[in-house]
Amino acid sequence: IRRIRGSKVKVLFETFSKIGGSGEFSMNSDKTDRVIRIAINAANPMGVAWHESLHDFFAMLEENPLHRSIKKDLNDAANAPHVKKKLRELLAKHPAALKQIEDSAEERIAYMYQFWAEGLITLGPTVTGIFEALRKFFREMLGVIGTDERAKDLLTALHEGKFADPSTVAEVLADLPGDRFGNKMDRAAPAL
């Protein structure tokens, strides 16, 4: 959590019964007191840490077009049929979690990140042959990447701690390779 979200997030370890679940993220209204609670007796405390770190990341994003694009890109990836199917498979024995991923986009993204960090969900290109050549052309010549690739780049940056300081989000995004076609069109729309 310290690597991913920085040192301003308090981390508390408590029991499952005291938290009422495996983990919890909370924050006061001015965003100065951020707390992640992890149940020491959770089945997978590390997965909980990743999951709750995503909630903290989303809470710290501002309401501007750049930050909204991160949420949109991750939401689009989490809504992809193959990702939703994999999430349902991984959470099949957890009805409360299944309900969460159906009802909340942020929960779906948090579980996607958790399982991606654990190596249970693969994001990024999976095509071969002519489709791989086309994908490579669009990425290299036009700077356009797919939803899964963008999500993988964003989650990698988050996981490596590049988004730990909220003031550097724009710089981190500028350093990421490529962009989605929809994002490019959104930015070009005012000029057009």
Rosetta blueprint (number, residue, H / E / L):
1 I L
2 R H
3 R H
4 I H
5 R H
6 G L
7 S L
8 K L
9 V E
10 K E
11 V E
12 L E
13 F E
14 E E
15 T L
16 F H
17 S H
18 K H
19 I H
20 G L
21 G L
22 S L
23 G E
24 E E
25 F E
26 S E
27 M E
28 N L
29 S L
30 D L
31 K L
32 T L
33 D L
34 R E
35 V E
36 I E
37 R E
38 I E
39 A E
40 I L
41 N L
42 A L
43 A L
44 N L
45 P H
46 M H
47 G H
48 V H
49 A H
50 W H
51 H H
52 E H
53 S H
54 L H
55 H H
56 D H
57 F H
58 F H
59 A H
60 M H
61 L L
62 E L
63 E L
64 N L
65 P H
66 L H
67 H H
68 R H
69 S H
70 I H
71 K H
72 K H
73 D H
74 L H
75 N H
76 D H
77 A H
78 A H
79 N L
80 A L
81 P H
82 H H
83 V H
84 K H
85 K H
86 K H
87 L H
88 R H
89 E H
90 L H
91 L L
92 A L
93 K L
94 H L
95 P H
96 A H
97 A H
98 L H
99 K H
100 Q H
101 I H
102 E H
103 D H
104 S L
105 A H
106 E H
107 E H
108 R H
109 I H
110 A H
111 Y H
112 M H
113 Y H
114 Q H
115 F H
116 W H
117 A H
118 E L
119 G L
120 L L
121 I L
122 T L
123 L L
124 G L
125 P L
126 T L
127 V L
128 T L
129 G L
130 I H
131 F H
132 E H
133 A H
134 L H
135 R H
136 K H
137 F H
138 F H
139 R H
140 E H
141 M H
142 L H
143 G L
144 V E
145 I E
146 G L
147 T H
148 D H
149 E H
150 R H
151 A H
152 K H
153 D H
154 L H
155 L H
156 T H
157 A H
158 L H
159 H H
160 E L
161 G L
162 K L
163 F L
164 A L
165 D L
166 P H
167 S H
168 T H
169 V H
170 A H
171 E H
172 V H
173 L H
174 A H
175 D H
176 L L
177 P L
178 G L
179 D E
180 R E
181 F H
182 G H
183 N H
184 K H
185 M H
186 D H
187 R H
188 A H
189 A L
190 P L
191 A L
192 L L
